[in-house]
Amino acid sequence: MALPELTEPVDLCDSRGRLNAAAVGWSRRALHRANLRGRGRAKRWEYWAVTQGDLVFAVTVSDLDYAALHAVYFLGPGGREVARSALVPLSRVGLPDRSGVAPVRVRTKALSIDLVPEGDGLTLTAEAGDLRADFRIARSAGHEALGVVVPWGPTRFQYTVKENTLPATGEVSVGGERITFDDAYATLDHGRGKWPYAVTWNWGAGSGRVGDRVIGVQVGGAWTDGTGSTENALCVDGRIHYLPDDLRWEYDRGDWMRPWRITDPRGGRADLTLTPRHVRVDRTQLGVLANDTHQAFGTWSGWMADDSGERVPVDGITGWAEEVRNRW
């Protein structure tokens, strides 16, 4: 059964805090109100990444229900990494139940992050030790984002909004050096849901100009497989072309720098390769909380098909593909 396209606002949960069946579908803009209830398995986060060539800047603000986990990451010239994080047990974060409707602000001893909607865009600022960042992210009228509800069951489900190809400008300052982003793109991952304790996911994203079009890649796997929902879409000049089938991910866990290949064996609407230039490794082991992340930054090649069946090339756009294994 085809996943329905939703066009009207809807609550994610019913009056008991269980998944609202009417919320299961995909949309071209953020329509869901994540009215999560209860404690223990609820996860909420905002992730923003800005990419320009070999440069990456990213922030994470997250509420894991029993702790807050925030992070700042910078991949600079020559592959230099700066990564700062803050885990605050028994802390909650004021994350809105709708994407982009209110400011998000974090203050810890290790870092500060501000995500402030302004007009159709967003101002992103962050500070962590000697690292400072200031970005303006623009969103043109009518620019589409992929919203999807992934239903594992009535009490385990996730709502995600993925949006890429958003023009961004700004700078990062670290150790007295200033790095300017003047032709960059931003990517959003907005997440709200109730998760199982152990989960693995794949996520890939990319933004860039190919010829006279701005192209965005959005692909996922593992965590959505078999649910009837996917988070797969091609974005062409701000318009979403949804891919409903599970994708096949092929990569070498013994050598993360080898190319990652993502294909659509059922629908034949994607044949993509991410050639890494750098792999970020992040591992956490804190009692019951564990994370193992391998995020390969690099260049996409291949194609995705739009709604008409046209194979749209993605050659040369930059982004990432990742595997994340969580116990949380």
DOPAZA-285534 format. One record per atom (N, C-alpha, C): y, x, z. Coordinates in steps of 0.1 Angstrom, whole numbers, plus 5000, padded with zeros to 4 digits. Each point is the difference from the previous one (the first is absolute). Layout:
N
YXZ ...
END
This chain:
328
498850085000 501249925000 501250095000 501049974991 501250084999 500849985012 500650125005 500949995011 501349934995 500549905007 501249934995 501350085002 500949974991 501350065001 500949905009 500550055010 500949925009 501450014996 500749895001 501449994996 501049955010 499549955012 500849945010 499750075014 501050015009 499750065013 498949935007 499350085008 498849965007 499850085013 499449935010 499750075012 498650074999 499950135005 498850074999 498949945009 500449945011 499049955010 500249865003 499049935004 500149865005 500450005014 500049885006 500549985014 499150075010 498850034996 499150075010 500050154998 500850054991 500150144997 499050054990 499249914994 499050044991 500650004986 499350064990 500550014986 500249864995 501249984994 500349874993 499550014986 499049914997 499450014987 501049994989 501149925002 501049994989 500850124998 499850105009 500750134998 499350104991 498749974997 499250104993 500449994985 500550114995 500550014986 500850124998 500750004988 500950124997 501349944995 501050085001 501449954997 500850114994 501149974993 500950094994 501250045009 500149945012 501050045010 499449975013 500750055010 499549985014 500349865005 498949925001 500149865003 499449975014 499250085005 499249975012 500850035013 499949915010 500550025013 498750045009 500150125005 498850055007 500149965015 499749875002 500049955014 498850035008 499750135002 498850045007 500149965015 498949965005 499949965014 498850085006 500150015014 498950075007 500250155000 499250075008 500150145001 498750074997 500050134997 498850074999 499750064986 500149924990 499750054987 501149994990 501249965004 501149984991 500650144997 500350024987 500650124995 501249964992 501250075002 501249974993 500650144996 500550014987 500650134997 500949984988 500950104999 500950024988 499850154996 499750024988 499950144994 500950004988 500850115000 500850024988 499850154996 499950024987 499950134994 501050014988 500650125000 501050034989 499450124993 499949994987 499450114992 501050044988 500050134998 500850054989 499350144996 499349994988 499350124996 499150055011 500150135005 499250055010 500449975014 501049925002 500649975013 499549865005 499749995013 499649885006 500649995014 500649885003 500449975013 499549875004 499449995012 499449875004 500249985015 500149875004 500049965014 499049895002 499549995012 499149905005 500549945013 500249875001 500249945013 498949905002 499250015011 498949915001 499849965015 499549885001 499649945013 498549974999 499250075008 498649985000 499549905010 500949945007 499749895010 499850065014 499450125001 499950075013 500850135000 500650034989 500850135000 500949994987 501150075000 500850024989 499850144994 499950014987 499850134993 501050014989 500850105000 501150024990 499950144995 500450024987 499950134994 501050024989 500450134999 500950054989 499350114993 500050004987 499450104992 500850044988 500150144998 500750054989 499250114993 499849984987 499450104991 501250064992 500350135003 501250064994 499750104989 501050074995 499850104990 498950105004 499250044990 498950105003 498949955008 499949875002 498949945008 500250015014 501250025005 500250015014 499949865007 499349995010 499849875007 500750005014 500649895003 500649975013 499549875004 499249995011 499449885005 500349985015 500649895004 500249975014 499549865003 499549985012 499549875003 500249975015 499949875004 500249965013 499049895003 499150025010 499149895004 500549965014 500349875001 500649955013 499049895005 499150035010 499149905005 500749885006 499349894999 500549875006 501449974996 500450044988 501349974995 500049904989 500949914998 500149914989 501350034992 500049964988 501150024991 500549874994 501349984999 500549884995 500049994985 498849984994 499849994986 500149854996 500849974990 500249864996 498749944994 499949865001 498849944994 500249974985 501150044994 500249994986 500550144995 499550034988 500450134994 501550014997 500750105005 501450034996 501049915005 499849915011 501049915004 500850055012 499650115006 500850055012 499850155001 501050065007 499950155002 498850035008 499450124998 499050065008 500550135005 500050025014 500650125006 499050055010 499850135000 499150075009 500750125006 499850015013 500650115008 498950065009 499650124998 499150075010 500650145002 499350075009 500550145003 499850094988 499049974992 499750094989 500749964987 500449884998 500649964987 500749865001 500849984990 500749874999 499949964985 499849874998 499949944986 500849875000 500849984989 500749884998 499849954986 499549874999 499849944987 500949875000 501150014993 501049895001 500349944986 499649874999 500349934987 501549994998 500450034988 501449994996 500149944986 500549874999 500049944987 498649984995 499850054988 498749994994 499150125002 500650105008 499350135002 499850035014 499950135003 499650045014 500650145002 500550025012 500450145004 498950055010 499550124996 499050065008 500650135006 500050015013 500450135007 498950045010 499950135002 499050055009 500450135005 499650035013 500350135006 498850045009 499650124998 498850065008 500350155002 500550045011 500350145002 501050054990 499750104992 501050054991 499949934986 499249904999 499949934988 500849875001 500949984989 500849884999 499949954986 500049874999 499949934986 500949885000 500549984988 500949894998 499949954986 499549874998 499749954986 500649864999 500449984987 500349864996 499049964990 499349895002 499049944991 500649874994 499950004987 500649884993 498949914995 500349874999 499149904994 500849914991 499750014987 500749914991 499649865001 500849914996 499749865000 498849974992 499049925007 498849974993 498950105000 500250115006 499050105001 498849955008 498850014995 498949945007 499250095009 499449955010 499150075009 498749935001 498950075002 498749945000 499749965015 499949875003 499549965013 498649954999 499150045009 498649964999 499549975015 499249905001 499249985013 498650044997 499450085009 498650054999 499349935011 499049914997 499349925010 498650065003 499950075011 498650045004 499349885007 500849925007 499549885007 501149935007 499749895007 501149925006 500850085011 499450105006 500750075011 500350154996 499650044988 500350144995 500549994986 501350044998 500749984987 501250095000 500550024988 501250094999 500949944989 501350005003 501049974990 500850134996 500050044988 500750124995 501049974990 501150065000 501050004989 500150154995 499850024987 500150134994 501149984989 501050095001 501050004990 500450154996 500150024987 500350144996 501149994989 500350124994 501150014990 501349965005 500350015013 501349975005 500950134999 501150004993 500950124999 500550045014 500050135003 500450055013 500850134998 501050025008 500850125000 500250045015 500250125002 500350055014 499750155001 499850045013 499750145002 499250025013 499350115000 499350045012 500550145004 500350025013 500550125005 498950055010 499650134999 499050055009 500250155001 500150055012 500250145002 501350064994 501049914999 501350054993 500049984985 498949974994 499949984986 500249854996 500749984990 500349864995 499349984987 499249904999 499249974987 500549864996 500549994988 500649884994 498949924992 500049875002 499249914992 501049924992 500150034987 501049924992 499449924989 498750014998 499349934989 498649965006 499949935011 498849985007 499649855000 498849975004 499549875001 499449985014 500249885005 499449965014 498949914998 499050015009 498949915001 499949945014 499749875001 499949935013 498549965002 499550015012 498849945005 500349935013 500149874999 500349915011 498649935004 499650025012 498749955004 500049925013 499349895000 499949915012 498649945000 499250015011 498749945000 499250035012 498849955000 499050035011 498850074994 499850125005 499150094993 498750025008 498950034993 498850055008 500350145006 499150045009 500250125007 499950124991 499050004991 499850124991 500149954986 500850084992 500349964986 500350124992 499749994987 500450114990 500749934989 501150074996 500749954988 500450114990 500149964988 500750084990 501349934995 501050084998 501249954994 500650104991 500549954989 500750094990 501249934995 501150084998 501349954996 500750114991 500849954992 500850094992 501249934993 501150074998 501149954993 500650104991 500649954989 500650094991 500449944986 500750074992 500449964987 499050054989 499549914992 499150044989 500749944987 500650094992 500749954989 501349935004 500249884996 501149925004 499749905010 498950015007 499649905010 499750075014 500349935010 499850055014 498649945004 499150085003 498649965003 499650035014 499349905006 499550025014 498549985000 499250085007 498649995002 499849965015 499249895002 499649965013 498549974999 499250085008 498549985000 499550025014 498949925003 499450025013 498549984998 499350025011 498549995000 499450025014 498749975000 499250015012 500349895010 501249995005 500249905011 500149864994 500349994987 500149864994 498749964993 499150104998 498949974991 499149885005 499749914991 499249895004 500749885007 501350015002 500749905007 500649894991 500050034986 500649914991 501450034998 500650095008 501450044998 500150154996 501050044993 500250144997 501550025002 500450135001 501450045000 500350084988 499549964989 500150084987 501049944991 501050084995 501049944991 500750114993 500449974988 500950084992 501449945000 501050085002 501449965000 500750064988 500549914992 500750044988 501549955000 500950095001 501449965001 500349895011 499350025011 500249915011 499249875001 499149984990 499149885000 498650045002 499349925009 498650035004 499149944990 498950084997 498949954992 498750025009 499549905005 499050005011 498650034994 499250095006 498650034996 499149945011 499249904996 499249935011 498750075003 499550104993 498750055002 500050125009 498950025008 499850125008 499950124990 500750115004 500050124993 498950105005 499650094991 499150115004 500850135002 499950065012 500750125004 498950115000 500450114993 499150124999 500850125004 499650075010 500750125005 499050095008 500350125002 499150105006 500550025015 499249955009 500450025014 499850145005 499350084992 499950145003 501150094994 500849944991 501150074994 501049904996 500949975009 501049904998 501050034989 500150134995 500950044990 499549974986 498749964999 499549964987 500649864996 500149974987 500649884995 499349875006 500849905004 499549875004 500049914988 498949934998 500049904988 499849865006 500849914994 499949865004 499949914988 498949934999 499749924988 499749855004 500149924990 499749855002 498749974992 498850025006 498849984992 499749864996 500549905007 499849864996 501049954990 501250015003 501149944991 500550094989 499750145002 500550094990 501550014999 500749995011 501450004999 500750125007 499250105003 500650125005 499050124998 500750114997 499350134999 501050115004 500050045012 501150085006 499450135006 500850104999 499650135007 501250055007 499850045013 501150065008 499650155001 500850094994 499750145001 500950065012 499350045011 500850045011 500750144998 501150015007 500750135002 500150045014 499749905009 500150035015 499249895007 499350045010 499349905008 500450015015 500549895005 500449995014 498749955008 499850085010 498849975009 500649975014 499649885005 500449965013 498849945008 499750065011 498949965008 500549985015 499549895006 500449965013 498749965008 499850055012 498949965008 500549995014 500349875004 500549975013 499249895007 498850045005 499249905006 499449904990 500349875002 499549904990 500850004987 501250075000 500850004988 499750134992 499749984987 499750114992 500549974986 500450104993 500549994986 499650134992 499649984988 499750114991 500649964986 501150074997 500749974988 500150124990 499749974988 500250104989 500849934989 501250044999 500949944990 500450114990 499649974987 500250104989 501249964992 501050085001 501249984992 499950074986 500449944990 499950064987 500549914989 499450014988 500549944988 498949914994 500549884996 499149904994 499950024985 498849974995 499849994985 499149884998 499949964987 499149894997 500949874997 499449895003 500649874996 499649895009 500849895001 499649885006 500449894990 499349894999 500349894991 500949905006 501049954993 500849895005 499449874998 500749895003 499449864999 499649974986 500650064990 499749974986 498850084995 499650105008 498950094995 500550134995 501350024998 500550124995 499750115010 499550124995 499850115008 501350085001 500550005013 501350065002 499750145006 500550114993 499850135005 500850035013 499450085009 500750045012 500150155001 499850074989 500050145000 501350065005 499950095010 501150085005 500749945012 499749885004 500649945012 499450075012 500750015011 499650075012 499749905011 499150045009 499649925011 498950065008 499049915005 498950055008 498849914999 498950065004 498849925003 499450055013 499549915008 499550045014 498849935004 499350075009 498949945008 500450005015 499949895006 500449995015 498849945007 499550065011 498949955008 500649985014 500049885005 500649975013 499049945009 500150045013 499549925011 501149975009 500449875001 501249975007 499949865006 
END
